[in-house]
Amino acid sequence: MLSIKRIKIDNYGGISDKQIELKDGLNVIYGKNESGKSTIRSFIHAIFYGLKNSSEKADRKRYMPWGGGNMSGSANILLDGREIEIRRTFGKTASSDKFSVSDAVSGEELFDIRSSEAGEKLLGVSENVFLKTAYIKQGGAVTEGADEEITARLINLATSGNEDVSAEGALSAIERAKRRLKAKNKTYSSGVIDNLSERKNALIEERFSAKRLEERLAARRGELVRLKERERELADEIKRVGALERRRSDIVEIKEGELLARLGEDIDALRKNPLMSAFDGFDEEQSRRLEQKAARIRELSDITDKERNLTELSTREENLGEGKGAKTTAAMALLGGLAVLLVVLGIIFGTMFGKTLYLLCGAGVIAAFACAAVFVSARKGKVEAAAKREELQSEIERLKSEIDEAKGELGSLCAELDSELERLGASCIENLRERHREYIKLKAVLDVKESNYVNLLNGRDAEKVAERVRALKDGLDVSEEDIERAAEQLDRLNAERDETDRKIRKCDFEIENAPSASVSDIDCEIKTLDEELEMFSFRLEALETAESEINAAFDEVRGSFGSVLNDAVNSRLEKITDGKYTEAKVSKDYKLRLVCADGSLQYASALSAGTYEQIYIALRLGIAKLICGDNIIITADDICAQYDDERAENTIKLLKESSEEMQIIMFTCHERDAKTAERLGGVNIIKI
């Protein structure tokens, strides 16, 4: 019989440095809410199975010590008279957990138990079976619905009496053999048939690739033949065009000779131009003198103005004093006659008509004075006119002299300029300028051509160069256009030859480095795989047939474990229900039906919730005893919380009676349950 002797919690949730002594039989751990009962229950579960269930992350966070540090503790276990100590330390993740098992007396470490198998090896059941049988919590006793692992164990007990010898084991062996042949689904590793099929599919793809490769290689070989033929054609063409290219120097020499000839003709034509002979030796000084003569001629051409001035002066000299003297004489005669007339009239009219008319005599006197004034002015004007006439005559003589001199110089200059213009072939000075500019341009062109001619001739004899050109032309058997295109053709042919050579190397590389696998070799391998697949498929069919037959036989005996469960439940049913029910029937999916007084059956689910749960507590205890034997430890967490006093006492009595065969640890927060257990006697009461 396995039992826990002592648990020591170093750090776990809100509990630290706490030791609890347990005994065989029934142990009742009593404490108020939030006193740590659930923490102790979780610690017991974690000691055996660790924190690896679906709530691992939540439990690690929930029970992480409040004061910091890792969760840790130990449990001393009595197994077949030997005391061993299990110690665990839980980190933040499963990879940081630590586990050890040692002899509690000698301290010798035991290596035959690993962390992941401690619970199953010591208690004899997996964590799943433990939670569904040995761990009973408030309102969680009902376990309807079949569990394959529990069912298999019960069937084995019912059929062979040994839960380790089972049809399930045979089916598992068949399933493993089937999985070795073929995976059940993608979550399993590949089987032999899967691997062979995968290999066959790979070979089919490889055959397709090899077939395409053979076709591509055949095309490459054909292309290689064509490329090599083209390479030979290109070599011949390059040789022919190369010969033409070498004649390019002849063409250059011919063109050079023709250029020399054209330059010579141009030079001769330029030298024969009349401008060149006319202006030969004509320099800037001569041009400047001619410009000066032309300017002087234009200056002398203004003599007409002087002649016009001379004519005007002569006319003025002729008219000077003649008109004015006549006018002055007439005025004097008029004024004198008027003065006499007025004096006579004044005397006559004054005598005849009154003295007032003597005033006419005064007017006559005034007219006489005016006549005298005119006479004086006339005399003065004659003197001035004589002086002016002498001045005009002097100016006229000077102008006549200048005009005669200018006419003589103008005639001489015009004769000289006309002679020079005639010699230079110009019609006027403007035309001379144009012809001189044209001469300068022609002279510059001639100088350039003569310089080019000398440079191109380069000391050779012009006649010999012409003879060489004639000889080259006579020996030229192709057109100049062909030779001119030869360089371009040669570049294109060389580029094509390089590209062809690159393609040849590429074809050679692909042919030499092509995979060696052939279609025929792949076909042989596929045939071998088909034979192996046929053989293993036959084995798989045989295993499936065996599995089908075993399952059929297994279904026949599946219901036979009911009698075993019925006995286990009925032995406890009467006690827990205080004699109200004495017989029950358990179906293969753990549904309970009770036998009524009239022999009819009634489903337990039709009873009150308290009775329904009590009956299933009996079922859980019965299953735990059947499957686990004496090595199971039952943990019951506040299962009497909803019961009345009578039902709670009956339940505790059943637990005490069952504890004679297994260790039971009951957790409660009700003082009533603790006192009931104490009154029954033989119960280890632990108050926390």
C-alpha positions as CSV (number, residue, x, y, z in Angstrom):
1,M,0.0,0.0,0.0
2,L,1.3,3.4,-1.0
3,S,0.7,6.4,1.3
4,I,2.1,9.9,1.9
5,K,3.9,10.2,5.3
6,R,4.8,13.8,5.2
7,I,4.7,16.9,2.9
8,K,6.9,19.9,3.3
9,I,6.1,23.1,1.5
10,D,9.1,25.4,1.2
11,N,7.4,28.0,-1.1
12,Y,4.2,27.4,-2.9
13,G,1.6,30.1,-3.4
14,G,0.9,31.8,-0.1
15,I,2.4,29.0,2.0
16,S,6.1,28.8,3.0
17,D,8.1,26.6,5.3
18,K,5.1,24.4,6.3
19,Q,5.2,20.7,7.2
20,I,2.2,18.4,7.4
21,E,2.2,14.9,8.8
22,L,-0.2,12.4,7.3
23,K,-1.2,8.9,8.3
24,D,-2.6,5.8,6.6
25,G,-6.4,5.8,6.3
26,L,-8.5,8.9,6.4
27,N,-6.8,12.3,6.9
28,V,-9.0,15.4,7.3
29,I,-7.4,18.8,6.6
30,Y,-9.6,21.5,8.1
31,G,-9.4,25.2,7.8
32,K,-11.4,28.3,7.0
33,N,-11.6,29.7,3.5
34,E,-8.4,31.2,2.2
35,S,-6.4,29.2,4.7
36,G,-4.4,27.3,2.0
37,K,-6.4,24.1,1.5
38,S,-6.5,24.4,-2.3
39,T,-2.8,25.3,-2.3
40,I,-1.9,22.1,-0.4
41,R,-4.2,20.0,-2.7
42,S,-2.5,21.5,-5.7
43,F,1.0,20.9,-4.2
44,I,0.2,17.2,-3.7
45,H,-0.9,16.9,-7.3
46,A,2.2,18.8,-8.5
47,I,4.5,16.5,-6.4
48,F,3.4,13.4,-8.4
49,Y,2.6,14.9,-11.9
50,G,4.4,18.2,-12.0
51,L,2.9,21.3,-13.7
52,K,2.4,20.0,-17.2
53,N,-1.3,19.8,-17.6
54,S,-3.4,22.2,-19.7
55,S,-3.5,24.7,-16.8
56,E,0.3,24.7,-16.4
57,K,0.8,28.4,-17.2
58,A,-2.2,29.4,-15.0
59,D,-0.9,27.3,-12.1
60,R,2.6,28.6,-12.4
61,K,1.3,32.1,-12.2
62,R,-1.3,31.4,-9.5
63,Y,1.0,29.6,-7.1
64,M,4.2,31.6,-7.7
65,P,5.4,32.5,-4.1
66,W,4.1,35.8,-3.0
67,G,7.5,36.7,-1.5
68,G,9.3,35.9,-4.7
69,G,11.6,32.9,-5.6
70,N,10.7,29.6,-7.1
71,M,8.0,27.1,-6.0
72,S,9.6,24.2,-4.1
73,G,8.8,21.4,-1.6
74,S,9.0,17.7,-0.9
75,A,6.9,14.7,0.0
76,N,7.9,11.5,1.9
77,I,6.2,8.4,0.5
78,L,5.8,5.0,2.1
79,L,5.9,2.3,-0.6
80,D,6.2,-1.4,0.3
81,G,7.8,-0.6,3.6
82,R,10.4,1.8,2.1
83,E,10.3,5.5,2.6
84,I,11.4,7.7,-0.3
85,E,11.5,11.5,-0.6
86,I,10.4,13.3,-3.8
87,R,11.6,16.9,-4.2
88,R,10.5,19.4,-6.9
89,T,11.5,22.9,-7.7
90,F,9.3,24.8,-10.2
91,G,10.8,27.7,-12.2
92,K,9.0,30.1,-14.5
93,T,9.0,27.5,-17.3
94,A,9.0,23.7,-17.5
95,S,12.6,23.7,-18.8
96,S,13.8,25.3,-15.5
97,D,12.1,22.7,-13.2
98,K,14.2,20.4,-11.0
99,F,13.2,16.9,-9.8
100,S,14.9,14.4,-7.5
101,V,14.0,11.1,-5.8
102,S,16.1,9.7,-2.9
103,D,15.9,7.2,-0.1
104,A,14.6,9.1,2.9
105,V,16.8,7.1,5.3
106,S,20.1,6.9,3.5
107,G,19.7,9.9,1.2
108,E,20.8,7.8,-1.7
109,E,19.5,9.2,-5.0
110,L,17.2,7.0,-7.0
111,F,17.5,7.2,-10.7
112,D,14.9,4.7,-11.8
113,I,12.1,7.4,-11.6
114,R,12.0,10.4,-14.0
115,S,10.1,13.6,-13.5
116,S,7.6,13.0,-16.3
117,E,6.8,9.4,-15.0
118,A,6.8,9.9,-11.2
119,G,3.0,9.9,-10.8
120,E,2.2,7.1,-13.2
121,K,5.1,4.9,-11.8
122,L,4.1,5.4,-8.1
123,L,0.3,5.6,-8.4
124,G,0.0,3.3,-11.4
125,V,-2.2,5.6,-13.4
126,S,-1.8,8.4,-15.8
127,E,-2.6,12.0,-14.8
128,N,-5.8,11.7,-16.8
129,V,-7.0,8.6,-14.9
130,F,-5.9,10.1,-11.6
131,L,-8.0,13.3,-12.1
132,K,-11.1,11.3,-13.2
133,T,-11.0,8.7,-10.4
134,A,-8.9,9.6,-7.4
135,Y,-9.4,13.4,-7.4
136,I,-13.0,14.3,-6.2
137,K,-13.9,17.9,-5.9
138,Q,-17.1,19.7,-4.8
139,G,-19.8,19.1,-7.4
140,G,-17.4,17.2,-9.6
141,A,-18.1,13.6,-8.5
142,V,-20.3,12.9,-11.5
143,T,-18.3,11.3,-14.3
144,E,-20.7,10.4,-17.1
145,G,-19.3,9.7,-20.5
146,A,-16.8,6.9,-21.4
147,D,-13.1,7.4,-21.0
148,E,-11.1,5.0,-23.3
149,E,-8.2,4.6,-20.9
150,I,-10.4,3.8,-17.9
151,T,-12.7,1.6,-20.0
152,A,-9.8,-0.4,-21.3
153,R,-8.5,-1.1,-17.8
154,L,-11.9,-2.2,-16.6
155,I,-12.4,-4.5,-19.6
156,N,-9.1,-6.1,-19.1
157,L,-9.9,-6.7,-15.4
158,A,-13.3,-8.2,-16.4
159,T,-11.9,-10.5,-19.1
160,S,-8.5,-11.6,-17.9
161,G,-8.2,-10.4,-14.3
162,N,-5.0,-8.6,-15.3
163,E,-5.2,-5.1,-16.5
164,D,-1.8,-5.4,-18.1
165,V,-3.0,-8.2,-20.5
166,S,-5.6,-6.7,-22.9
167,A,-7.0,-6.6,-26.3
168,E,-6.3,-2.9,-26.1
169,G,-2.6,-3.8,-26.0
170,A,-2.9,-5.9,-29.1
171,L,-4.8,-3.2,-30.9
172,S,-2.2,-0.7,-29.8
173,A,0.5,-3.0,-31.2
174,I,-1.4,-3.3,-34.4
175,E,-1.9,0.5,-34.5
176,R,1.8,1.0,-34.0
177,A,2.6,-1.6,-36.8
178,K,0.1,0.2,-39.1
179,R,1.7,3.6,-38.3
180,R,5.1,2.1,-39.1
181,L,3.7,1.2,-42.5
182,K,1.5,4.2,-43.1
183,A,0.9,7.4,-41.0
184,K,-2.6,7.9,-39.6
185,N,-2.5,11.6,-40.4
186,K,-0.1,14.4,-40.8
187,T,0.6,14.7,-37.1
188,Y,2.4,11.3,-37.1
189,S,5.7,10.5,-38.6
190,S,5.8,9.0,-42.0
191,G,5.5,5.2,-42.4
192,V,7.3,2.8,-44.8
193,I,4.4,3.0,-47.4
194,D,4.4,6.8,-47.0
195,N,8.1,7.0,-47.6
196,L,7.9,4.6,-50.5
197,S,5.0,6.5,-52.1
198,E,6.9,9.8,-51.5
199,R,10.0,8.3,-53.1
200,K,7.9,7.0,-56.0
201,N,6.3,10.5,-56.5
202,A,9.8,12.0,-56.3
203,L,11.0,9.5,-58.9
204,I,8.0,10.2,-61.2
205,E,8.9,13.9,-61.0
206,E,12.6,13.0,-61.5
207,R,11.6,10.9,-64.5
208,F,9.6,13.8,-65.9
209,S,12.6,16.1,-65.3
210,A,15.0,13.5,-66.8
211,K,12.8,13.1,-69.9
212,R,12.8,16.8,-70.4
213,L,16.5,16.9,-69.7
214,E,17.1,14.2,-72.4
215,E,15.0,16.2,-74.8
216,R,16.9,19.4,-73.9
217,L,20.2,17.6,-74.3
218,A,19.2,16.3,-77.7
219,A,18.3,19.8,-78.7
220,R,21.6,21.1,-77.3
221,R,23.6,18.5,-79.2
222,G,21.8,19.5,-82.4
223,E,22.3,23.1,-81.6
224,L,26.0,22.4,-80.9
225,V,26.4,20.9,-84.4
226,R,24.8,23.9,-86.0
227,L,26.9,26.3,-83.9
228,K,30.1,24.6,-84.9
229,E,29.1,24.7,-88.5
230,R,28.3,28.4,-88.2
231,E,31.6,28.9,-86.5
232,R,33.4,27.5,-89.5
233,E,31.4,29.7,-91.8
234,L,32.2,32.7,-89.8
235,A,35.9,31.9,-89.9
236,D,35.9,31.7,-93.7
237,E,33.9,35.0,-93.9
238,I,36.2,36.7,-91.4
239,K,39.2,35.6,-93.5
240,R,37.6,37.0,-96.7
241,V,36.5,40.3,-95.1
242,G,39.9,40.6,-93.4
243,A,41.6,40.5,-96.9
244,L,39.3,43.3,-97.9
245,E,40.1,45.2,-94.8
246,R,43.8,45.0,-95.6
247,R,43.1,46.7,-98.9
248,R,41.9,49.7,-96.9
249,S,45.4,51.2,-97.0
250,D,45.3,51.1,-100.8
251,I,42.0,53.0,-100.8
252,V,43.5,55.5,-98.3
253,E,46.5,56.0,-100.6
254,I,44.2,56.4,-103.7
255,K,42.0,58.9,-101.9
256,E,45.1,60.8,-100.7
257,G,46.5,61.0,-104.3
258,E,43.1,62.1,-105.6
259,L,43.0,64.7,-102.9
260,L,46.5,66.0,-103.9
261,A,45.3,66.2,-107.5
262,R,42.2,68.1,-106.5
263,L,44.2,70.5,-104.3
264,G,46.7,71.1,-107.2
265,E,43.8,71.9,-109.6
266,D,42.3,74.2,-107.0
267,I,45.6,76.0,-106.4
268,D,46.1,76.5,-110.2
269,A,42.6,77.8,-110.6
270,L,43.1,80.2,-107.7
271,R,46.4,81.5,-109.1
272,K,44.8,82.1,-112.5
273,N,42.0,84.2,-111.0
274,P,42.3,87.9,-112.4
275,L,42.1,89.2,-108.9
276,M,45.2,87.4,-107.9
277,S,47.2,88.9,-110.7
278,A,45.6,92.4,-110.4
279,F,46.3,92.7,-106.7
280,D,49.6,90.9,-106.7
281,G,51.9,93.2,-104.8
282,F,49.0,95.5,-103.8
283,D,49.6,96.2,-100.1
284,E,48.0,98.2,-97.4
285,E,50.0,101.3,-98.0
286,Q,48.8,101.5,-101.6
287,S,45.3,100.9,-100.4
288,R,45.7,103.7,-97.9
289,R,47.0,106.2,-100.5
290,L,44.2,105.5,-102.8
291,E,41.7,106.0,-100.0
292,Q,43.4,109.4,-99.3
293,K,43.2,110.4,-102.9
294,A,39.5,109.5,-103.1
295,A,38.9,111.4,-99.9
296,R,40.7,114.5,-101.4
297,I,38.7,114.3,-104.6
298,R,35.5,114.2,-102.6
299,E,36.8,117.2,-100.7
300,L,37.7,119.1,-103.9
301,S,34.4,118.3,-105.4
302,D,32.9,120.9,-103.0
303,I,34.2,123.8,-105.4
304,T,30.7,124.3,-106.8
305,D,29.8,125.9,-103.5
306,K,32.6,128.3,-103.9
307,E,31.5,129.2,-107.5
308,R,28.0,129.7,-106.3
309,N,29.3,132.0,-103.5
310,L,31.3,133.9,-106.2
311,T,28.2,134.5,-108.3
312,E,26.2,135.7,-105.4
313,L,29.0,138.1,-104.4
314,S,29.3,139.5,-107.9
315,T,25.5,140.1,-108.1
316,R,25.6,141.9,-104.7
317,E,28.5,144.1,-105.9
318,E,26.6,145.1,-109.0
319,N,23.4,146.0,-107.1
320,L,25.2,147.7,-104.3
321,G,24.0,151.6,-104.1
322,E,22.0,151.7,-107.3
323,G,18.5,151.2,-106.1
324,K,19.0,152.9,-102.8
325,G,20.5,156.2,-104.4
326,A,17.5,156.5,-106.8
327,K,15.1,156.1,-103.9
328,T,17.0,158.7,-101.8
329,T,16.9,161.2,-104.7
330,A,13.2,160.7,-105.2
331,A,12.5,161.2,-101.5
332,M,14.5,164.4,-101.4
333,A,12.6,165.8,-104.4
334,L,9.3,164.9,-102.9
335,L,10.2,166.4,-99.5
336,G,11.6,169.6,-101.0
337,G,8.6,170.2,-103.2
338,L,6.3,169.5,-100.3
339,A,8.2,172.0,-98.1
340,V,7.9,174.8,-100.7
341,L,4.2,174.0,-101.4
342,L,3.4,174.1,-97.7
343,V,5.2,177.5,-97.1
344,V,3.4,179.0,-100.1
345,L,0.0,177.7,-99.1
346,G,0.6,178.8,-95.5
347,I,1.4,182.4,-96.6
348,I,-1.6,182.5,-99.0
349,F,-4.1,180.8,-96.7
350,G,-2.8,182.7,-93.6
351,T,-3.3,186.0,-95.4
352,M,-6.6,185.0,-96.8
353,F,-8.2,182.9,-94.2
354,G,-6.6,183.7,-91.0
355,K,-3.4,183.5,-89.1
356,T,-4.1,179.9,-88.0
357,L,-3.3,178.7,-91.4
358,Y,0.2,180.1,-91.1
359,L,0.9,176.8,-89.3
360,L,1.2,175.3,-92.8
361,C,4.3,177.3,-93.1
362,G,5.7,175.5,-90.0
363,A,4.9,172.2,-91.6
364,G,6.7,173.3,-94.7
365,V,9.7,174.1,-92.6
366,I,9.6,170.7,-91.0
367,A,9.4,169.0,-94.4
368,A,12.4,171.1,-95.4
369,F,14.3,169.8,-92.3
370,A,13.3,166.2,-93.3
371,C,14.6,166.8,-96.8
372,A,17.9,167.9,-95.3
373,A,18.1,164.9,-93.1
374,V,17.5,162.6,-96.1
375,F,20.3,164.4,-98.0
376,V,22.8,163.9,-95.1
377,S,21.8,160.2,-94.8
378,A,22.2,159.7,-98.6
379,R,25.7,161.1,-98.5
380,K,26.6,158.8,-95.7
381,G,25.2,155.7,-97.5
382,K,27.2,156.5,-100.6
383,V,30.4,156.4,-98.5
384,E,29.5,153.1,-96.9
385,A,28.5,151.5,-100.2
386,A,31.8,152.4,-101.7
387,A,33.6,150.7,-98.8
388,K,31.4,147.6,-99.1
389,R,32.0,147.3,-102.8
390,E,35.8,147.3,-102.3
391,E,35.4,144.5,-99.7
392,L,33.2,142.4,-102.1
393,Q,35.7,142.8,-105.0
394,S,38.5,141.6,-102.8
395,E,36.5,138.4,-101.7
396,I,35.6,137.8,-105.3
397,E,39.2,137.9,-106.4
398,R,40.2,135.4,-103.6
399,L,37.4,132.9,-104.5
400,K,38.4,133.0,-108.2
401,S,42.0,132.2,-107.2
402,E,40.9,129.2,-104.9
403,I,38.6,127.9,-107.6
404,D,41.3,127.9,-110.2
405,E,43.7,126.1,-107.9
406,A,41.1,123.4,-106.8
407,K,40.2,122.7,-110.4
408,G,43.8,122.1,-111.3
409,E,44.4,119.7,-108.3
410,L,41.1,117.8,-108.9
411,G,41.9,117.2,-112.5
412,S,45.3,115.8,-111.5
413,L,43.9,113.6,-108.7
414,C,41.1,112.2,-110.8
415,A,43.6,111.3,-113.6
416,E,45.8,109.5,-111.1
417,L,42.9,107.6,-109.4
418,D,41.3,106.6,-112.7
419,S,44.6,105.2,-113.8
420,E,45.0,103.1,-110.6
421,L,41.4,101.9,-110.7
422,E,41.8,100.9,-114.3
423,R,44.9,98.9,-113.5
424,L,43.1,97.1,-110.6
425,G,40.0,96.5,-112.7
426,A,37.8,98.6,-110.4
427,S,35.1,101.0,-111.5
428,C,35.2,103.1,-108.4
429,I,36.7,103.2,-105.0
430,E,33.8,101.2,-103.5
431,N,34.2,98.5,-106.2
432,L,37.9,98.6,-105.4
433,R,37.2,97.9,-101.8
434,E,34.9,94.9,-102.7
435,R,37.5,93.5,-105.1
436,H,40.2,93.8,-102.5
437,R,38.1,92.0,-99.8
438,E,37.5,89.2,-102.3
439,Y,41.2,89.1,-103.1
440,I,42.0,88.7,-99.4
441,K,39.5,85.8,-99.1
442,L,40.9,84.1,-102.2
443,K,44.5,84.6,-100.9
444,A,43.5,83.0,-97.5
445,V,42.0,80.0,-99.3
446,L,45.0,79.7,-101.5
447,D,47.4,79.8,-98.5
448,V,45.4,77.0,-96.7
449,K,45.3,74.8,-99.8
450,E,49.0,75.3,-100.5
451,S,49.8,74.5,-96.9
452,N,47.6,71.3,-97.0
453,Y,49.1,70.4,-100.3
454,V,52.7,70.7,-98.9
455,N,51.8,68.7,-95.8
456,L,50.0,66.0,-97.7
457,L,52.8,65.7,-100.3
458,N,55.3,65.4,-97.4
459,G,58.3,65.8,-99.6
460,R,57.2,63.4,-102.3
461,D,57.2,64.0,-106.0
462,A,53.7,64.8,-107.2
463,E,54.1,63.0,-110.5
464,K,55.2,59.8,-108.7
465,V,52.3,60.0,-106.4
466,A,49.9,60.3,-109.4
467,E,51.6,57.3,-111.1
468,R,51.2,55.2,-107.8
469,V,47.5,56.1,-107.7
470,R,47.0,55.1,-111.3
471,A,48.7,51.8,-110.6
472,L,46.6,51.1,-107.5
473,K,43.4,51.8,-109.4
474,D,44.3,49.5,-112.2
475,G,45.0,46.7,-109.7
476,L,41.9,47.2,-107.6
477,D,39.6,44.2,-108.2
478,V,36.8,45.1,-105.7
479,S,34.6,48.2,-105.3
480,E,35.6,50.9,-102.9
481,E,32.2,50.4,-101.2
482,D,33.0,46.8,-100.4
483,I,36.3,47.9,-98.8
484,E,34.6,50.7,-96.9
485,R,32.1,48.3,-95.5
486,A,34.7,45.7,-94.6
487,A,35.6,47.2,-91.2
488,E,31.9,47.3,-90.1
489,Q,31.4,43.8,-91.5
490,L,34.5,42.5,-89.7
491,D,33.3,43.9,-86.3
492,R,29.9,42.3,-86.8
493,L,31.4,39.0,-87.8
494,N,33.9,39.0,-84.9
495,A,31.0,39.8,-82.5
496,E,28.9,37.0,-83.9
497,R,31.9,34.6,-83.7
498,D,32.4,35.5,-80.0
499,E,28.7,35.0,-79.3
500,T,28.8,31.7,-81.2
501,D,31.8,30.6,-79.2
502,R,30.1,31.5,-75.9
503,K,27.0,29.5,-76.9
504,I,29.3,26.5,-77.9
505,R,31.0,26.6,-74.4
506,K,27.6,26.8,-72.7
507,C,26.2,23.8,-74.7
508,D,29.4,21.9,-73.9
509,F,29.1,22.7,-70.2
510,E,25.4,21.7,-70.0
511,I,26.1,18.5,-71.9
512,E,29.1,17.6,-69.7
513,N,27.5,18.5,-66.4
514,A,24.0,17.1,-67.1
515,P,22.7,14.6,-64.4
516,S,23.6,11.1,-65.1
517,A,20.3,9.5,-64.2
518,S,18.5,8.2,-67.3
519,V,14.9,7.5,-67.8
520,S,15.4,3.8,-68.1
521,D,17.3,3.7,-64.8
522,I,14.4,5.6,-63.1
523,D,11.8,3.3,-64.7
524,C,13.7,0.3,-63.1
525,E,13.7,2.0,-59.7
526,I,10.0,2.8,-60.0
527,K,9.2,-0.8,-60.8
528,T,11.2,-2.0,-57.7
529,L,9.3,0.5,-55.6
530,D,6.0,-0.7,-57.0
531,E,6.9,-4.2,-55.9
532,E,7.8,-3.1,-52.4
533,L,4.6,-1.0,-52.2
534,E,2.5,-4.0,-53.2
535,M,4.2,-6.1,-50.5
536,F,3.8,-3.5,-47.7
537,S,0.2,-2.7,-48.8
538,F,-0.6,-6.4,-48.4
539,R,0.8,-6.3,-44.9
540,L,-1.2,-3.2,-44.1
541,E,-4.4,-4.9,-45.3
542,A,-3.6,-7.9,-43.1
543,L,-3.1,-5.6,-40.1
544,E,-6.4,-3.8,-40.8
545,T,-8.2,-7.1,-41.1
546,A,-6.7,-8.3,-37.8
547,E,-7.7,-4.9,-36.2
548,S,-11.2,-5.3,-37.5
549,E,-11.5,-8.8,-36.1
550,I,-10.1,-7.9,-32.7
551,N,-12.4,-4.8,-32.5
552,A,-15.4,-7.0,-33.2
553,A,-14.4,-9.4,-30.4
554,F,-13.6,-6.5,-28.2
555,D,-17.1,-5.0,-28.7
556,E,-18.6,-8.4,-27.6
557,V,-16.8,-8.2,-24.2
558,R,-17.0,-4.4,-23.8
559,G,-20.2,-4.7,-21.7
560,S,-18.9,-7.4,-19.5
561,F,-17.0,-5.0,-17.2
562,G,-20.5,-3.9,-16.0
563,S,-20.7,-6.7,-13.5
564,V,-17.3,-5.7,-12.0
565,L,-18.5,-2.1,-11.6
566,N,-21.9,-3.2,-10.3
567,D,-20.2,-5.1,-7.5
568,A,-17.8,-2.3,-6.6
569,V,-20.7,0.3,-6.5
570,N,-23.3,-1.9,-4.8
571,S,-20.9,-2.7,-1.9
572,R,-20.8,1.0,-1.1
573,L,-24.3,2.2,-2.3
574,E,-26.3,1.0,0.7
575,K,-24.0,2.6,3.2
576,I,-23.8,6.0,1.5
577,T,-27.6,6.2,1.0
578,D,-28.3,4.9,4.5
579,G,-30.1,1.8,3.1
580,K,-32.4,3.7,0.7
581,Y,-30.8,2.0,-2.4
582,T,-29.1,-1.4,-2.4
583,E,-28.5,-2.2,-6.1
584,A,-27.4,-0.2,-9.1
585,K,-26.5,-1.0,-12.7
586,V,-23.5,0.8,-14.4
587,S,-23.5,1.1,-18.2
588,K,-20.3,1.2,-20.3
589,D,-20.5,5.0,-20.4
590,Y,-20.8,5.1,-16.6
591,K,-24.4,6.0,-16.5
592,L,-26.1,4.7,-13.3
593,R,-29.5,3.2,-13.0
594,L,-31.0,2.2,-9.7
595,V,-33.1,-1.0,-9.1
596,C,-36.4,0.0,-7.5
597,A,-38.5,-2.1,-5.1
598,D,-40.7,-3.4,-7.9
599,G,-37.6,-4.4,-9.9
600,S,-37.8,-1.5,-12.4
601,L,-34.8,0.6,-13.2
602,Q,-34.5,4.3,-12.6
603,Y,-31.7,6.6,-13.8
604,A,-29.7,8.2,-11.0
605,S,-30.0,11.6,-12.7
606,A,-33.6,11.6,-11.9
607,L,-32.8,11.7,-8.1
608,S,-32.0,14.8,-6.1
609,A,-28.6,16.5,-6.8
610,G,-27.2,15.4,-3.4
611,T,-28.2,11.7,-3.9
612,Y,-27.1,11.8,-7.5
613,E,-23.6,13.0,-6.4
614,Q,-23.4,10.6,-3.5
615,I,-24.0,7.6,-5.8
616,Y,-21.3,8.8,-8.2
617,I,-18.8,9.2,-5.2
618,A,-19.4,5.5,-4.7
619,L,-18.8,4.9,-8.4
620,R,-15.5,6.9,-8.2
621,L,-14.3,5.0,-5.2
622,G,-15.2,1.7,-6.8
623,I,-13.4,2.5,-10.1
624,A,-10.4,3.9,-8.2
625,K,-10.1,0.7,-6.1
626,L,-10.6,-1.6,-9.2
627,I,-8.0,0.2,-11.3
628,C,-5.4,1.4,-8.8
629,G,-5.7,-1.1,-6.0
630,D,-3.9,-0.2,-2.8
631,N,-1.5,2.3,-4.3
632,I,-4.0,5.1,-5.0
633,I,-4.4,8.2,-2.9
634,I,-7.8,9.7,-2.9
635,T,-8.1,13.5,-2.5
636,A,-11.6,14.8,-1.8
637,D,-12.0,18.6,-1.9
638,D,-15.0,19.8,0.2
639,I,-17.3,17.2,-1.2
640,C,-19.8,17.5,1.7
641,A,-20.3,21.3,1.4
642,Q,-23.9,21.0,0.0
643,Y,-25.0,18.0,2.1
644,D,-27.2,18.0,5.1
645,D,-25.7,16.7,8.4
646,E,-27.0,13.1,7.8
647,R,-25.8,12.8,4.3
648,A,-22.5,14.4,5.2
649,E,-22.0,11.9,8.0
650,N,-22.8,8.9,5.7
651,T,-20.3,10.2,3.1
652,I,-17.6,10.6,5.7
653,K,-18.3,7.1,7.1
654,L,-17.9,5.7,3.5
655,L,-14.6,7.5,3.2
656,K,-13.4,6.2,6.5
657,E,-14.4,2.6,5.5
658,S,-12.7,3.0,2.1
659,S,-9.6,4.4,3.8
660,E,-8.9,0.9,5.2
661,E,-7.8,0.0,1.6
662,M,-6.3,3.2,0.5
663,Q,-5.1,6.5,1.9
664,I,-7.7,9.3,1.6
665,I,-7.1,13.0,2.2
666,M,-10.2,15.0,2.7
667,F,-10.2,18.9,2.6
668,T,-13.0,20.8,4.3
669,C,-13.8,24.3,5.5
670,H,-16.8,23.1,7.6
671,E,-16.2,22.5,11.3
672,R,-19.2,20.1,11.2
673,D,-17.3,17.7,8.9
674,A,-14.2,17.8,11.1
675,K,-16.2,17.1,14.2
676,T,-18.0,14.3,12.5
677,A,-14.7,12.7,11.4
678,E,-13.3,13.1,15.0
679,R,-16.4,11.5,16.5
680,L,-16.0,8.5,14.2
681,G,-12.5,8.0,15.6
682,G,-9.4,6.7,13.9
683,V,-9.2,9.8,11.7
684,N,-6.1,12.1,11.5
685,I,-7.5,15.6,11.9
686,I,-5.1,18.4,10.7
687,K,-6.2,22.0,11.4
688,I,-4.5,24.7,9.4
